[in-house]
Amino acid sequence: MHRCDYTKRDGRGLWLYSKAPMGPLAPQDVPSFEPVEIATHMRWHPLAQEWVIYAAHRQDRTFLPAADPLAPTRDPQRPTELPAGDYDVAVFENRFPSLAAHPGPAPSMEGVRTAEALGRCEVVVFAQDGALGLAQLADDHVALVLQALADRTRAMAQAGVAYVLPFENRGVEMGVTLHHPHAQIYGYSFLPGQQARALEAQRAHLAAHGRSYMEDLTESEARLGRRMIADFGGAVSFAPPFARFPYETWIAPTRRAARLGDLDDNALLSLARALSDALLRLDGLFAQPMPYLMTIHQAPCGGDCPEWGLRVEIWPIRRTAAKLKYLAGTELGAGVFASDVTPEDAAKLLREAR
């Protein structure tokens, strides 16, 4: 992996990644926009025991523009977020972040606990060609995307971030506002509640069984076979036995790792192949692009975390060719999911989808 670092004229960071060495860019070749006045803070939800972020400036963020702001700049008079150049993957600081390194003070409010919305928000552009999503890229290109995510995770951890979550929203059904395939990285100054609960559960499993939960789960699923989708040696994909979404797919390395940066080149390539294969199967299921949320669950930042098992979760929201899975009363009101497809049936259909 090769990386070049730049600072846009509005102060935001830009990191370019490539499989081959890149030539440096001249300062005027790094495009920029007018700075956005960031207005963001957090408030504590005492019943949910979670932070809620308020970022009013995001109301004005770019929404399904005619021109592609994530394509390389071809006309200096019409700059995009990215330069022209010989790179494969690009990462830059979000112009409209929910979390920021310098968010300003949180408002003081009687009866309400508030805090600064400290953190990082970055955009990851998978490829210069906006027609190519992760599933259409070569395996080594997908591996480079994962390497870039690992690199940015390390950088955020060194900057004091507590937890790093890479994720991709795919499809307008998932609220995508830019069609060019991309992911985002959120770096939180605190450990989010969902990750805190997962950490506690995995810590208890390690104490009780002497092995990480993800090691036991992947081995069990491989042995039973009913919910397995594909095996790439260093990584597997399967429908989790407790899937909450129709056709939910998990991808995990076969040897325990806590973070993307813990994987060697072979394991990373296996994970890339399993991820690409899973996305192709989801698209093939109904012969149309599958809208989904993909999240990469790494261990919290700071030191070794032997209980944590790295996993990629893909939550598809299409339950039939013409019907979407909507979160409604029981899911949002009680946090109890109701799925129309069993994990066993989902895995069988996904095995047949390619």
C-alpha positions in Angstrom: 0.0 0.0 0.0 1.2 3.5 -0.9 -0.2 6.7 0.7 0.1 10.4 0.1 -1.2 13.0 2.6 -2.5 16.4 1.8 -4.4 19.3 3.5 -7.1 21.1 1.5 -7.1 24.8 1.5 -10.1 24.8 3.9 -8.0 22.8 6.4 -9.5 19.3 5.9 -7.3 16.3 5.5 -7.0 14.2 2.3 -5.3 10.8 2.1 -4.8 9.0 -1.3 -4.0 5.3 -1.4 -2.7 3.2 -4.3 -1.3 -0.2 -5.0 1.6 1.4 -6.9 3.7 4.5 -6.1 2.0 7.8 -6.8 3.5 11.1 -8.0 3.0 14.1 -5.6 0.3 16.7 -6.3 0.9 20.4 -6.6 -0.9 22.5 -3.9 -3.2 24.0 -6.6 -4.2 20.5 -7.7 -5.8 19.7 -4.3 -9.4 20.9 -4.8 -11.3 22.5 -2.0 -14.6 24.2 -1.0 -15.5 27.1 1.2 -15.4 26.0 4.9 -18.7 25.1 6.5 -19.5 26.6 9.9 -19.8 23.5 12.1 -22.6 23.5 14.7 -22.7 20.2 16.6 -23.1 19.0 20.1 -24.4 16.0 22.1 -27.1 15.4 24.6 -27.4 12.4 27.0 -30.6 10.3 26.7 -31.0 9.1 30.4 -33.5 6.3 29.6 -31.6 4.8 26.6 -28.3 5.6 28.3 -26.9 6.8 25.0 -25.6 10.0 23.5 -27.6 11.8 20.8 -25.7 14.0 18.3 -27.3 17.3 17.0 -25.6 18.7 13.9 -27.8 21.5 12.5 -25.4 22.4 9.7 -25.9 19.0 8.1 -29.3 20.2 6.9 -27.4 21.9 4.1 -25.2 19.0 3.1 -25.0 18.0 -0.6 -28.1 16.0 -1.6 -28.2 13.9 -4.8 -26.4 16.5 -7.0 -26.5 16.3 -10.8 -22.7 16.5 -10.9 -20.5 13.9 -9.1 -18.7 15.6 -6.2 -16.7 12.4 -5.5 -15.3 12.0 -9.0 -11.8 13.4 -9.7 -11.7 17.1 -10.7 -11.4 17.5 -14.5 -12.2 21.2 -14.7 -10.5 23.5 -12.2 -13.4 25.9 -12.5 -15.7 23.1 -11.3 -13.8 21.4 -8.5 -14.9 18.2 -6.8 -13.7 16.9 -3.5 -10.9 14.9 -5.2 -7.9 15.6 -7.4 -7.0 14.0 -10.7 -4.1 11.6 -10.2 -2.9 8.0 -10.2 -4.5 6.7 -7.0 -7.0 4.0 -6.3 -8.8 4.9 -3.0 -9.3 8.3 -1.5 -10.2 9.4 2.1 -11.1 12.9 3.1 -12.6 14.7 6.1 -16.3 15.2 5.8 -17.3 18.7 5.0 -20.5 18.3 7.0 -19.4 16.2 10.0 -21.5 15.1 12.9 -18.4 14.8 15.0 -15.4 17.2 14.8 -12.0 17.7 16.2 -12.9 21.3 17.2 -16.7 21.3 17.4 -17.0 24.3 19.8 -18.5 24.3 23.3 -21.7 22.4 24.0 -24.6 24.6 25.1 -25.5 24.7 28.8 -29.1 23.6 29.4 -30.9 23.2 32.6 -31.9 19.6 33.3 -30.0 18.3 30.3 -26.5 16.8 30.2 -24.6 18.0 27.2 -21.1 17.5 25.8 -19.0 18.6 22.9 -19.4 16.4 19.8 -15.7 15.5 19.7 -14.5 13.0 17.1 -13.8 12.4 13.4 -16.0 11.9 10.4 -14.3 10.9 7.1 -15.5 9.8 3.6 -13.9 6.8 1.9 -14.2 6.8 -2.0 -13.7 3.3 -3.2 -12.6 4.1 -6.7 -12.4 7.0 -9.2 -15.0 5.4 -11.4 -18.4 6.1 -9.9 -20.0 3.1 -11.6 -18.0 0.7 -9.5 -19.1 -0.4 -6.1 -17.2 -2.8 -3.8 -18.7 -5.9 -5.5 -17.4 -4.7 -9.0 -13.9 -4.1 -7.9 -11.0 -6.6 -8.1 -10.2 -8.4 -4.9 -6.9 -6.7 -4.5 -8.7 -3.3 -4.8 -11.2 -4.3 -2.1 -8.2 -5.3 0.0 -6.7 -1.9 -0.5 -10.0 -0.3 0.7 -9.7 -2.4 3.8 -6.1 -1.4 4.3 -7.1 2.2 4.0 -9.7 1.7 6.7 -7.2 0.0 8.9 -4.7 2.9 8.3 -7.3 5.5 9.2 -8.4 3.5 12.3 -4.8 3.6 13.5 -4.5 7.3 12.9 -7.8 8.1 14.7 -6.7 5.9 17.7 -3.5 7.9 17.9 -5.5 11.1 17.9 -7.4 10.0 21.0 -10.5 8.5 19.5 -12.2 5.9 21.6 -14.0 3.9 18.9 -13.8 3.7 15.1 -16.7 2.5 13.0 -16.4 2.2 9.2 -19.8 1.8 7.5 -21.4 2.0 4.1 -25.0 3.0 3.3 -25.9 1.6 -0.1 -28.9 2.7 -2.1 -31.4 5.6 -1.9 -33.6 3.3 0.2 -30.9 3.5 2.9 -30.7 7.3 2.6 -27.7 7.7 0.3 -27.2 11.3 -0.7 -24.3 10.8 -3.2 -24.5 8.1 -5.8 -20.8 7.6 -6.2 -20.0 4.4 -4.1 -18.4 5.4 -0.8 -18.2 4.5 2.8 -17.8 6.7 5.9 -15.7 6.4 9.1 -16.9 7.8 12.4 -14.4 8.2 15.2 -16.2 8.6 18.5 -14.7 10.2 21.6 -16.7 7.7 23.7 -17.6 4.0 23.4 -21.1 3.8 21.9 -23.7 1.8 23.8 -24.0 -1.0 21.3 -20.3 -1.6 21.2 -20.1 -1.4 25.0 -22.7 -4.1 25.3 -20.9 -6.2 22.7 -17.6 -5.8 24.6 -19.2 -6.9 27.9 -20.8 -10.0 26.3 -17.5 -11.0 24.5 -15.5 -10.4 27.7 -17.9 -12.7 29.6 -17.7 -15.4 26.9 -13.9 -15.4 27.0 -13.9 -15.6 30.8 -16.3 -18.6 30.7 -14.9 -20.5 27.7 -11.2 -19.4 27.3 -11.9 -18.4 23.6 -13.4 -15.5 21.9 -17.0 -15.6 20.9 -16.4 -15.0 17.2 -13.9 -17.9 17.1 -16.5 -20.2 18.6 -19.3 -18.9 16.4 -17.4 -19.2 13.1 -16.1 -22.7 13.9 -19.6 -23.8 14.9 -21.2 -22.4 11.8 -18.6 -24.0 9.6 -19.1 -27.3 11.3 -23.0 -27.2 11.1 -23.0 -25.8 7.6 -26.7 -24.9 7.4 -26.1 -21.2 7.6 -22.8 -21.0 5.8 -22.7 -19.1 2.6 -19.1 -19.3 1.4 -15.6 -20.3 2.7 -12.5 -18.5 1.4 -10.0 -20.2 3.8 -9.0 -17.2 5.7 -12.5 -15.8 5.9 -16.1 -17.0 5.9 -19.5 -15.6 5.3 -22.7 -16.9 6.9 -26.2 -16.0 8.0 -26.0 -15.4 11.8 -28.3 -17.8 13.7 -30.0 -14.7 15.3 -30.2 -12.5 12.2 -32.5 -9.5 12.6 -32.7 -8.6 8.9 -33.8 -10.7 6.0 -30.6 -12.1 4.3 -28.4 -10.6 6.9 -24.8 -11.7 6.3 -21.8 -11.7 8.5 -18.2 -12.0 7.3 -15.3 -12.9 9.7 -11.7 -14.0 9.5 -11.2 -17.6 10.5 -8.4 -16.6 12.8 -9.3 -14.2 15.5 -8.4 -10.5 15.0 -9.6 -7.6 17.0 -9.2 -4.9 14.2 -8.6 -4.7 10.5 -5.0 -3.7 11.2 -4.4 -7.1 12.9 -4.8 -9.0 9.7 -1.8 -10.0 7.5 -1.9 -9.6 3.8 -3.3 -13.1 3.1 -6.1 -12.8 5.7 -7.0 -9.3 4.4 -7.3 -10.6 0.9 -9.5 -13.5 2.0 -11.7 -11.0 3.9 -11.9 -8.9 0.7 -12.9 -11.9 -1.4 -15.5 -13.0 1.1 -16.9 -9.4 1.2 -17.0 -9.0 -2.6 -18.6 -12.5 -2.9 -21.3 -11.7 -0.3 -22.3 -8.4 -2.0 -22.5 -10.1 -5.4 -24.8 -12.8 -3.9 -27.0 -10.2 -2.4 -27.3 -8.4 -5.8 -28.0 -11.7 -7.5 -30.7 -12.7 -5.0 -33.4 -10.6 -6.7 -31.4 -9.7 -9.9 -31.2 -6.1 -8.8 -28.9 -4.0 -6.5 -29.5 -4.8 -2.9 -29.8 -1.7 -0.6 -28.0 -2.4 2.7 -26.1 -1.0 5.7 -22.6 -2.5 6.1 -20.7 -2.0 9.3 -17.2 -3.1 10.3 -17.1 -4.0 14.0 -13.6 -3.6 15.4 -12.4 -3.6 19.0 -12.3 -0.3 20.9 -9.1 1.7 20.5 -6.3 1.4 22.9 -4.3 -1.8 23.6 -5.0 -5.5 23.0 -8.5 -6.7 23.2 -8.4 -10.6 23.3 -12.1 -11.0 23.8 -13.1 -9.1 20.6 -13.6 -10.7 17.3 -13.6 -8.6 14.1 -16.7 -9.0 12.0 -18.4 -7.3 9.1 -22.2 -7.1 9.3 -24.3 -6.5 6.2 -28.0 -5.6 6.9 -30.0 -5.9 3.6 -33.4 -4.2 3.7 -35.1 -5.9 0.7 -37.1 -8.9 1.8 -38.6 -9.7 -1.6 -37.9 -8.4 -5.1 -40.6 -5.7 -4.6 -40.8 -5.3 -0.8 -38.5 -3.5 1.7 -38.0 -4.4 5.4 -39.2 -1.4 7.4 -38.3 -1.0 11.1 -41.6 -0.4 12.8 -43.3 -0.7 16.2 -41.6 -3.7 17.7 -38.2 -2.9 16.3 -38.1 0.8 17.1 -40.4 0.8 20.1 -39.1 -2.2 21.9 -35.8 -3.1 20.2 -37.3 -6.5 19.4 -36.8 -7.5 15.8 -39.2 -9.6 13.8 -37.9 -11.1 10.6 -39.8 -12.7 7.7 -36.9 -15.0 6.6 -35.1 -17.5 8.8 -31.3 -17.5 8.7 -31.3 -21.1 7.4 -33.5 -20.2 4.4 -31.6 -17.1 3.7 -28.3 -18.9 3.7 -29.6 -21.5 1.3 -30.9 -18.9 -1.2 -27.7 -16.9 -1.0 -25.6 -20.0 -1.7 -27.7 -20.5 -4.8 -27.6 -16.8 -5.8 -24.3 -17.0 -7.8 
